[in-house]
Amino acid sequence: MTSVTVQEAQTQLAQLIEQAAGGEEVIIASDSATPMRLTPVARGFPKRRLGLLEGVYTVPDDIDTPFEKEIEEMFHGDADSE
């Protein structure tokens, strides 16, 4: 494990990236901040599965205009009561 200060990390960034890519843990520490760990991002992000919840939920037919009747009643009153 390599531990460096922020100032050292600024001057040696390329070298530290190579070390982290090679599997070595690199810690960047400073007196005023929480220490950070330099690690490579995992390759091959998991693929998103579309349609995972197909059939679990039902989508209403009026999805584009939900509560249309209720909103009309709020502005114009109930048509049945007139």
C-alpha positions, 0 to 999 in steps of 0.5 A, a space after each residue: 500500500 502506498 500512502 501519499 499527500 495531496 501535494 505528492 499525488 499532484 506531482 506523481 499522478 501518472 505513476 500513482 495511476 499505474 500503481 493502482 492499475 497494477 492492483 496496488 492500493 494507493 491512499 491520498 491523505 491530507 490533514 484537513 480532508 478524509 483520506 481517499 483511495 485510488 482504485 481502477 474502475 471495474 471493466 465491463 459494467 453489468 448490462 442493463 436488462 430491459 423489460 425486467 418487470 414486464 407483467 408485474 405492473 399494469 400501465 393505465 390507458 390514460 397514462 398521458 392524461 392522468 386525473 384529467 376528469 379530476 382537474 376539469 372538476 377543480 376548474 369548472 366544477 362537477 358537470 353532474 351537479 349543474 
